[in-house]
């Protein structure tokens, strides 16, 4: 029988994983908040459903990925479909909750791994930590096979430093000691597949490439690849950033990916931003 993947939210990462699933072996359902979004999913060859019109979890769902962000009340997927997921525990083989490395908070450029205490220092990070706890409780108390994936900054086709340099929106924002980790969307999909092949419910995994670095280094390298001058350096205090962009500068850390390499045996397609940007060019 076919396996059935249900995506709560069908964004950048979900699409990358869906493309890897053999249609002869998988049924893929993706949810969207709008009729237009559901139609787009259907046009891609999957089953698109408006989130608010989804009536329960289909009996044949075997795998679940949730990338829906938490709100001030908690996790909207668990709030609405938690009971359905728990009732379906016997048929569901694997569940992924896509979180963020923001749950670790600020470590002054130091290393973090999955055993590092979670000390988020932004509202977004606090909400993610609370959502992680809710998903883990569904595993601990009801046996739902939940896996947590803490994603670093995501880039990929159409969403990367090359694009921002080309369109003139790139900024080399300088904040002393700032270190970010990042991950190519295809490596997100690859790590999720590796976990599906080696499920370990209750486990958390960092999803980041091998090289954390200051964010301005990525912009500089993208400009070099394009053969153009990089944008001028701007001190963080003077940078005109959106609240979301500004929040990313509230913590600095290097994220270890040793667990996905050692436990899942995953080999990165793009082990650093240079390899990723070269491929995107």
Backbone torsions as a table, in degrees:
resi	resn	phi	psi	omega
1	UNK	NA	150.5	176.8
2	UNK	-67.1	148.6	168.4
3	UNK	-86.4	157.3	-175.9
4	UNK	-128.6	115.9	177.8
5	UNK	-97.2	125.8	175.5
6	UNK	-111.3	119.4	176.6
7	UNK	-100.8	119.1	167.8
8	UNK	-88.0	105.1	-170.5
9	UNK	90.3	130.7	-176.7
10	UNK	-129.1	64.8	-178.3
11	UNK	-95.3	-153.1	-172.7
12	UNK	-56.3	-50.8	-176.7
13	UNK	-71.2	-41.3	-179.9
14	UNK	-61.8	-43.0	179.3
15	UNK	-61.2	-40.2	-179.4
16	UNK	-62.4	-40.5	178.2
17	UNK	-71.6	-42.1	-178.9
18	UNK	-58.3	-38.4	-179.7
19	UNK	-62.8	-23.4	-177.8
20	UNK	-86.2	-10.6	-174.9
21	UNK	-88.5	121.9	-178.3
22	UNK	-63.7	119.9	-178.0
23	UNK	-63.0	-19.3	176.3
24	UNK	-76.1	-17.6	-177.0
25	UNK	-114.0	-14.6	-173.3
26	UNK	-130.8	141.2	160.9
27	UNK	-99.9	133.6	-177.9
28	UNK	-122.0	125.1	174.8
29	UNK	-118.4	131.9	177.9
30	UNK	-126.2	140.9	179.3
31	UNK	-102.5	152.8	175.9
32	UNK	-141.0	155.7	178.7
33	UNK	-78.3	-13.3	-175.6
34	UNK	-127.7	158.6	175.6
35	UNK	-62.3	-40.3	-179.3
36	UNK	-64.2	-40.1	178.5
37	UNK	-65.4	-41.6	178.3
38	UNK	-64.1	-37.9	178.3
39	UNK	-65.7	-36.6	177.4
40	UNK	-63.4	-41.9	178.0
41	UNK	-61.9	-43.6	178.8
42	UNK	-62.9	-39.3	179.7
43	UNK	-65.0	-22.5	178.2
44	UNK	-81.6	-5.1	177.7
45	UNK	102.5	8.4	178.9
46	UNK	-110.3	-177.8	176.5
47	UNK	-97.1	110.6	179.9
48	UNK	-96.1	134.2	-178.0
49	UNK	-134.0	136.4	172.9
50	UNK	-70.7	127.0	-173.8
51	UNK	-51.7	-46.8	-175.8
52	UNK	-69.6	-13.4	179.9
53	UNK	-103.7	3.5	178.3
54	UNK	-76.7	117.2	-177.6
55	UNK	-101.1	87.2	178.1
56	UNK	79.3	-178.6	-178.8
57	UNK	-102.4	126.3	180.0
58	UNK	-57.4	144.4	-174.5
59	UNK	-64.0	-22.1	-176.0
60	UNK	-97.7	7.8	178.6
61	UNK	-67.3	128.0	-179.2
62	UNK	-113.5	-23.5	-177.0
63	UNK	-137.5	143.8	-177.1
64	UNK	-136.6	135.5	171.6
65	UNK	-126.1	125.6	175.2
66	UNK	-114.9	122.2	174.3
67	UNK	-118.9	15.1	-179.7
68	UNK	-74.2	123.9	-177.6
69	UNK	-70.8	152.1	177.0
70	UNK	-71.4	160.0	173.8
71	UNK	-120.0	-169.6	-176.4
72	UNK	-66.9	-14.9	-179.4
73	UNK	-97.1	-10.3	-177.8
74	UNK	130.7	-145.7	-179.4
75	UNK	-96.9	115.8	-175.5
76	UNK	-65.1	-30.3	179.4
77	UNK	-68.9	-47.7	178.9
78	UNK	-66.3	-36.5	179.9
79	UNK	-60.8	-39.3	-176.4
80	UNK	-92.9	-38.3	-171.8
81	UNK	-117.2	7.0	-178.2
82	UNK	-55.7	-45.7	-179.2
83	UNK	-64.0	-40.6	178.5
84	UNK	-63.4	-40.8	179.0
85	UNK	-64.4	-42.9	-178.7
86	UNK	-65.4	-41.8	177.8
87	UNK	-61.8	-30.5	-176.8
88	UNK	-92.1	11.9	-174.1
89	UNK	-55.3	-36.6	-177.1
90	UNK	-66.9	-29.6	-178.5
91	UNK	-95.0	-22.3	-179.0
92	UNK	-83.0	124.5	-175.5
93	UNK	-93.6	-25.8	-170.3
94	UNK	-160.8	133.7	177.6
95	UNK	-129.9	134.6	177.4
96	UNK	-119.6	128.2	170.2
97	UNK	-109.2	121.4	-177.9
98	UNK	-90.5	109.0	-178.0
99	UNK	-106.5	-153.3	-176.3
100	UNK	-143.3	152.2	175.1
101	UNK	-69.7	-6.8	175.7
102	UNK	-62.4	-15.4	179.1
103	UNK	-67.9	-17.4	-179.7
104	UNK	-81.2	-21.6	-178.0
105	UNK	76.2	-157.9	-175.9
106	UNK	-91.6	130.9	177.1
107	UNK	-126.9	22.3	174.5
108	UNK	56.3	33.9	-179.5
109	UNK	85.2	0.8	-179.7
110	UNK	-81.3	172.0	-177.1
111	UNK	-80.5	145.1	170.3
112	UNK	-129.5	148.7	170.1
113	UNK	-132.5	-175.7	-172.7
114	UNK	-67.3	-14.9	177.6
115	UNK	-93.5	-3.8	177.5
116	UNK	-66.5	132.9	177.7
117	UNK	-55.9	141.6	-178.9
118	UNK	-85.8	114.4	-178.2
119	UNK	-132.4	65.0	-177.6
120	UNK	-61.2	147.0	-178.4
121	UNK	-122.7	15.9	173.8
122	UNK	-130.9	159.1	178.3
123	UNK	-60.8	-40.3	179.3
124	UNK	-62.0	-42.1	178.3
125	UNK	-64.9	-40.8	178.5
126	UNK	-62.2	-42.4	179.9
127	UNK	-64.0	-39.7	178.7
128	UNK	-64.9	-41.5	178.3
129	UNK	-61.7	-44.1	178.8
130	UNK	-62.8	-39.8	178.0
131	UNK	-65.6	-41.7	175.7
132	UNK	-55.9	-44.8	-179.3
133	UNK	-60.6	-40.6	-179.9
134	UNK	-64.6	-43.4	178.7
135	UNK	-66.1	-42.0	178.3
136	UNK	-64.3	-35.8	176.6
137	UNK	-63.2	-35.0	177.0
138	UNK	-63.9	-30.9	175.1
139	UNK	-75.6	-49.5	-174.2
140	UNK	-63.0	-42.3	-172.1
141	UNK	-97.1	-22.8	-175.1
142	UNK	-125.5	-1.6	175.7
143	UNK	79.2	11.8	177.1
144	UNK	-66.8	128.3	-172.9
145	UNK	-78.0	71.5	-173.2
146	UNK	-86.5	138.0	172.4
147	UNK	-126.3	137.1	178.9
148	UNK	-101.5	135.7	177.5
149	UNK	-126.1	115.2	-177.4
150	UNK	-97.2	104.3	-171.9
151	UNK	-87.6	135.2	170.6
152	UNK	-79.2	-170.3	179.6
153	UNK	-62.4	126.0	-173.0
154	UNK	-93.2	136.4	170.9
155	UNK	-140.3	165.9	-178.8
156	UNK	170.3	-164.1	-177.9
157	UNK	-56.0	125.9	178.0
158	UNK	78.0	-0.4	-175.8
159	UNK	-145.7	78.4	-174.0
160	UNK	-162.9	174.3	-176.1
161	UNK	-65.6	-29.1	177.2
162	UNK	-61.4	-42.9	-179.5
163	UNK	-65.0	-42.8	-177.7
164	UNK	-70.9	-33.0	175.2
165	UNK	-66.9	-42.8	-179.7
166	UNK	-61.4	-43.9	-174.2
167	UNK	-90.1	3.4	173.8
168	UNK	81.6	10.1	-179.8
169	UNK	-95.6	-6.0	-177.7
170	UNK	-67.3	142.6	176.5
171	UNK	-132.0	136.0	171.9
172	UNK	-96.4	84.3	-177.7
173	UNK	-82.9	125.5	-175.5
174	UNK	-107.0	120.7	172.0
175	UNK	-135.0	119.6	-172.0
176	UNK	-52.3	127.7	176.6
177	UNK	78.6	5.6	-176.5
178	UNK	-72.9	127.0	178.4
179	UNK	-130.4	131.0	176.6
180	UNK	-119.7	153.8	166.1
181	UNK	-110.7	157.0	-178.3
182	UNK	-146.1	172.2	-177.3
183	UNK	-154.2	135.0	175.1
184	UNK	-74.5	140.8	-175.3
185	UNK	-60.3	-30.8	179.1
186	UNK	-69.9	-29.7	175.3
187	UNK	-74.6	-30.4	171.7
188	UNK	-58.9	-50.5	-179.6
189	UNK	-60.1	-40.7	-179.4
190	UNK	-65.3	-40.1	179.4
191	UNK	-67.4	-39.8	176.6
192	UNK	-61.6	-43.3	177.2
193	UNK	-62.8	-39.8	178.8
194	UNK	-63.4	-37.4	176.9
195	UNK	-68.8	-38.9	177.5
196	UNK	-59.8	-34.5	179.7
197	UNK	-77.7	-23.0	-179.0
198	UNK	-134.1	65.2	-175.8
199	UNK	-62.9	143.7	178.3
200	UNK	-148.0	75.3	-173.1
201	UNK	-52.9	141.6	-178.4
202	UNK	91.6	-6.2	-175.9
203	UNK	-88.2	146.7	173.7
204	UNK	-111.1	145.4	-179.3
205	UNK	-134.4	132.3	170.3
206	UNK	-79.2	135.1	-179.7
207	UNK	-117.9	89.6	-177.4
208	UNK	-149.2	152.1	-179.8
209	UNK	-80.3	-170.3	-170.5
210	UNK	-79.7	-15.2	-169.0
211	UNK	-131.5	103.8	169.3
212	UNK	-78.7	148.4	-179.2
213	UNK	-160.5	166.8	174.1
214	UNK	-61.5	141.2	-175.6
215	UNK	-62.3	-30.2	-179.4
216	UNK	-67.0	-23.8	178.8
217	UNK	-65.2	-35.6	180.0
218	UNK	-67.0	-43.1	179.1
219	UNK	-64.1	-42.1	179.7
220	UNK	-61.6	-43.9	-179.5
221	UNK	-66.8	-39.2	178.2
222	UNK	-61.4	-41.9	178.4
223	UNK	-63.9	-39.9	177.6
224	UNK	-61.2	-43.5	179.1
225	UNK	-61.4	-35.1	-178.3
226	UNK	-85.9	-7.9	179.5
227	UNK	71.4	33.2	179.6
228	UNK	-126.1	164.9	176.7
229	UNK	-72.2	135.4	176.3
230	UNK	-68.2	155.0	177.6
231	UNK	-63.4	157.8	-178.6
232	UNK	-65.1	154.6	176.6
233	UNK	-74.8	139.8	-179.7
234	UNK	-128.4	124.5	175.6
235	UNK	-60.2	143.1	-178.3
236	UNK	-53.0	-40.1	-176.6
237	UNK	-63.4	-25.2	-177.7
238	UNK	-103.3	-5.1	-176.8
239	UNK	-73.8	134.4	176.7
240	UNK	-89.7	94.6	-176.1
241	UNK	-116.2	149.8	174.0
242	UNK	-68.2	159.6	177.1
243	UNK	-55.2	-38.9	178.6
244	UNK	-64.8	-48.2	179.9
245	UNK	-62.2	-40.7	-179.6
246	UNK	-63.2	-35.2	-177.9
247	UNK	-64.3	-28.3	179.7
248	UNK	-67.3	-21.3	-179.7
249	UNK	-89.9	3.8	-177.7
250	UNK	-80.9	-11.4	174.7
251	UNK	-141.5	155.2	-175.8
252	UNK	-136.9	125.6	-177.2
253	UNK	-165.2	161.9	171.3
254	UNK	-108.7	127.6	-173.7
255	UNK	-102.4	120.4	179.5
256	UNK	-76.8	135.0	175.4
257	UNK	-109.6	19.4	-175.1
258	UNK	-58.1	-35.5	-176.3
259	UNK	-65.9	-41.9	-179.6
260	UNK	-69.4	-29.7	178.0
261	UNK	-75.9	-43.0	-174.0
262	UNK	-81.2	-45.2	-176.1
263	UNK	-83.5	-40.9	-177.4
264	UNK	-94.3	-10.7	-179.4
265	UNK	66.7	28.8	-174.4
266	UNK	-82.6	134.5	174.7
267	UNK	-110.5	122.9	-173.6
268	UNK	-70.0	134.8	172.1
269	UNK	-70.1	-37.9	-177.1
270	UNK	-130.1	86.0	-173.1
271	UNK	-69.5	-14.5	175.8
272	UNK	-151.7	171.5	-175.2
273	UNK	-65.9	-26.4	179.5
274	UNK	-65.5	-46.8	178.6
275	UNK	-62.6	-41.3	-179.1
276	UNK	-64.7	-46.2	-178.9
277	UNK	-68.7	-37.1	177.7
278	UNK	-60.4	-43.0	-179.7
279	UNK	-66.0	-36.9	-178.6
280	UNK	-71.3	-31.9	177.0
281	UNK	-64.0	NA	NA
